[in-house]
Amino acid sequence: MKQQLTALRAETLAIQAVLTNVLFQLKRLDPVLADAIARSFDNAADQIERAGRLASSEPVVKALVTIEELRGASLGRDRPRQTS
């Protein structure tokens, strides 16, 4: 079980690294893409918050923290979450 968790953590870390780098490169190509990426992070956070009404709070909080970390790595700290 421990070996499977370690493998899953490594895979998740690798996917996050690839995703943030791809999004960062797309952001640099076009301001329209940067806005679309920012909206996607906003939508993901909203989705997790809605799902959180049905789930325990610890996984929801961790998911939201991860989304914000990925947003920062992809878009920079100057693109905080937009509130609607």
URHU-V102514 format. One record per helix or strand of 2 or more residues. SS is the DSSP state (hx for helix, st for strand). FROM is the first residue (numbers start at 1). TO is the last residue. Records with the same first field share a line. If there is no record, write none. Layout:
# URHU-V102514
SS = FROM-TO + FROM-TO
This chain:
# URHU-V102514
hx = 2-29 + 31-51 + 57-75
